[in-house]
Amino acid sequence: MKNCGGVISNRYRRLLYVSMGQGVHDRRFISCAQANGLEVLALRCDGRSNDVINRVRPVVWVGNRESISVFNQKVFRSEFREVVNQVRPALIQIGPLSNVAAVLDENLGVPILAVSWARDLLYDMNESDWCKEVALSAINLSSHILVDCVTVREAALRLGASREDISIVPWGVDLNIFDFHQKKSISEVPKIVSIR
């Protein structure tokens, strides 16, 4: 993930990172952006306080008080427009596309990098008309879409995304946490545990 799949270029200096929380994948993208010289400002949309992430300027807003939903999306969208006008980011990175992307509108005047980590486009949008509407809008408003696998790319294409505007960056495995060991013998059967 050294250059985030080539999606983030050096011409962007300030990234407004918008997500549900600040979990391990968020932190990986934020670290990648910082390693490429970007100043990162982070917005949460899950009703929680900002985590302390090294060199990230948290932005306090409605998303720290309540979680985004169909019932409060207008308040989120209005406050988001104010944040964008105040911080003047060069790029907005946003995900999941089934809920957080409800803050977007066509008048932001900033390139948008939409990021799908599978659940939003493969599950959420089939469970709720609102989630589907938000995901469709996000795809239409985005300058580029970043996905983690071919299956999610195909879902984005079915929703109207353009193939040339999608990049795939697989998550992979962090070998600092999970050591790779050569198979000891031909008869040994590999064991894989998946929590997804």
C-alpha positions as CSV (number, residue, x, y, z in Angstrom):
1,M,0.0,0.0,0.0
2,K,3.0,2.3,-0.4
3,N,1.3,4.7,-2.7
4,C,-2.3,3.7,-2.1
5,G,-2.6,2.0,-5.4
6,G,-1.6,5.2,-7.3
7,V,-5.0,6.7,-6.5
8,I,-3.7,9.5,-4.3
9,S,-1.2,11.7,-6.2
10,N,1.2,14.3,-4.8
11,R,-0.9,17.2,-6.1
12,Y,-3.4,16.7,-3.2
13,R,-2.0,18.3,0.0
14,R,-5.0,18.1,2.3
15,L,-7.2,15.1,2.7
16,L,-10.6,15.1,4.4
17,Y,-11.1,11.5,5.6
18,V,-14.7,10.7,6.3
19,S,-15.7,7.3,7.8
20,M,-17.8,5.5,10.3
21,G,-14.9,5.2,12.8
22,Q,-11.2,5.0,12.9
23,G,-10.5,1.3,12.8
24,V,-7.5,-0.6,11.5
25,H,-8.3,-0.1,7.8
26,D,-8.9,3.6,8.4
27,R,-5.6,3.9,10.1
28,R,-3.8,2.2,7.3
29,F,-5.2,4.6,4.7
30,I,-4.5,7.6,6.9
31,S,-0.9,6.4,7.4
32,C,-0.5,5.9,3.7
33,A,-1.8,9.4,2.9
34,Q,0.5,10.9,5.5
35,A,3.5,8.9,4.1
36,N,2.7,10.6,0.8
37,G,2.9,14.1,2.3
38,L,-0.8,14.8,2.9
39,E,-2.3,16.6,5.9
40,V,-5.2,14.5,7.1
41,L,-8.3,15.8,8.7
42,A,-10.7,13.1,10.0
43,L,-14.5,13.1,10.4
44,R,-16.4,10.4,12.1
45,C,-20.0,9.6,11.4
46,D,-20.7,7.0,14.2
47,G,-21.6,9.3,17.1
48,R,-18.3,8.8,18.9
49,S,-15.4,11.0,19.9
50,N,-12.4,11.2,17.7
51,D,-9.5,8.8,18.4
52,V,-6.1,10.1,18.8
53,I,-4.3,9.3,15.6
54,N,-0.8,10.5,15.1
55,R,-0.7,13.8,13.1
56,V,-4.4,13.7,12.3
57,R,-6.4,16.8,12.9
58,P,-9.8,15.6,14.1
59,V,-12.8,17.7,13.1
60,V,-15.6,17.9,15.7
61,W,-19.0,18.0,14.2
62,V,-22.5,16.3,14.3
63,G,-20.9,12.9,13.5
64,N,-19.3,12.9,17.0
65,R,-22.7,13.3,18.6
66,E,-24.9,10.9,16.6
67,S,-24.6,8.2,14.0
68,I,-25.6,9.1,10.4
69,S,-29.0,7.7,9.3
70,V,-31.9,8.3,6.9
71,F,-33.4,10.5,9.7
72,N,-30.6,13.0,10.2
73,Q,-28.8,12.9,6.8
74,K,-29.9,16.5,6.0
75,V,-28.2,17.8,9.2
76,F,-25.1,15.8,8.3
77,R,-25.0,17.1,4.7
78,S,-25.5,20.7,5.8
79,E,-22.7,20.5,8.5
80,F,-20.5,18.6,6.0
81,R,-20.8,21.5,3.5
82,E,-19.7,23.9,6.2
83,V,-16.7,21.7,7.1
84,V,-15.6,21.5,3.5
85,N,-15.9,25.3,3.1
86,Q,-13.9,25.9,6.3
87,V,-11.0,23.3,5.8
88,R,-10.9,23.5,2.0
89,P,-9.6,20.0,1.3
90,A,-8.0,19.1,-2.0
91,L,-9.5,15.6,-1.8
92,I,-12.3,13.9,0.1
93,Q,-12.0,10.2,0.9
94,I,-15.2,8.7,2.0
95,G,-16.7,5.3,2.9
96,P,-18.7,3.2,3.5
97,L,-20.8,4.2,0.5
98,S,-24.1,2.9,2.0
99,N,-24.4,5.4,4.8
100,V,-21.5,7.9,5.3
101,A,-21.6,9.0,1.7
102,A,-25.0,10.5,2.4
103,V,-23.1,13.7,3.3
104,L,-22.1,14.2,-0.3
105,D,-23.8,16.6,-2.8
106,E,-22.9,17.8,-6.2
107,N,-21.9,21.3,-5.1
108,L,-18.8,20.5,-3.0
109,G,-16.3,21.4,-5.7
110,V,-13.8,18.9,-4.4
111,P,-12.7,15.6,-6.0
112,I,-14.1,12.6,-4.1
113,L,-12.5,9.2,-3.6
114,A,-15.2,6.7,-2.8
115,V,-13.9,3.7,-0.9
116,S,-15.9,0.4,-0.6
117,W,-14.7,-2.4,1.7
118,A,-17.3,-4.8,0.4
119,R,-20.1,-4.8,2.9
120,D,-21.7,-1.6,1.7
121,L,-22.0,-2.6,-2.0
122,L,-22.5,-6.3,-1.5
123,Y,-24.8,-6.4,1.5
124,D,-26.1,-3.1,3.0
125,M,-27.5,-1.7,-0.2
126,N,-29.7,-4.8,-0.6
127,E,-31.1,-4.4,2.9
128,S,-32.3,-0.8,2.6
129,D,-33.6,1.5,-0.1
130,W,-31.8,4.4,1.6
131,C,-28.5,2.5,1.6
132,K,-28.9,1.8,-2.1
133,E,-29.9,5.4,-2.9
134,V,-26.8,6.7,-1.0
135,A,-24.5,4.2,-2.7
136,L,-25.8,5.1,-6.1
137,S,-25.4,8.8,-5.4
138,A,-21.8,8.2,-4.1
139,I,-20.8,6.4,-7.3
140,N,-22.3,9.2,-9.4
141,L,-20.6,12.0,-7.4
142,S,-17.2,10.3,-7.1
143,S,-14.1,11.2,-9.1
144,H,-12.6,7.7,-8.5
145,I,-13.6,4.5,-6.6
146,L,-11.3,2.3,-4.6
147,V,-12.4,-1.3,-3.9
148,D,-10.7,-4.3,-2.3
149,C,-11.5,-7.0,-4.8
150,V,-12.9,-7.9,-8.2
151,T,-16.3,-8.8,-6.7
152,V,-16.8,-5.3,-5.3
153,R,-15.6,-3.7,-8.6
154,E,-18.3,-5.7,-10.4
155,A,-20.9,-4.5,-8.0
156,A,-19.8,-0.9,-8.5
157,L,-19.9,-1.4,-12.3
158,R,-23.5,-2.7,-12.0
159,L,-24.4,0.5,-10.2
160,G,-23.1,2.6,-13.0
161,A,-19.4,3.2,-12.2
162,S,-17.0,3.5,-15.1
163,R,-14.3,0.7,-15.3
164,E,-11.5,3.2,-15.8
165,D,-12.5,5.1,-12.6
166,I,-12.1,2.1,-10.3
167,S,-8.9,0.8,-8.7
168,I,-8.5,-2.4,-6.8
169,V,-6.3,-2.4,-3.7
170,P,-6.4,-5.8,-2.0
171,W,-6.0,-5.7,1.8
172,G,-3.6,-8.6,2.0
173,V,-2.2,-9.7,5.4
174,D,0.0,-7.7,7.7
175,L,3.1,-9.9,8.0
176,N,4.3,-8.0,11.0
177,I,1.3,-9.5,12.9
178,F,0.8,-12.8,11.1
179,D,4.1,-14.6,10.4
180,F,4.4,-16.6,7.2
181,H,5.9,-20.1,7.7
182,Q,6.8,-22.5,4.9
183,K,4.7,-25.7,4.9
184,K,6.7,-28.3,6.9
185,S,5.7,-31.4,4.9
186,I,3.7,-32.3,1.8
187,S,1.2,-34.2,3.9
188,E,0.4,-31.2,6.2
189,V,-3.0,-29.7,5.4
190,P,-3.1,-25.9,5.7
191,K,-5.7,-24.5,8.1
192,I,-7.3,-21.2,7.4
193,V,-9.7,-19.4,9.8
194,S,-11.9,-16.6,8.5
195,I,-14.1,-14.4,10.6
196,R,-16.0,-12.9,7.7
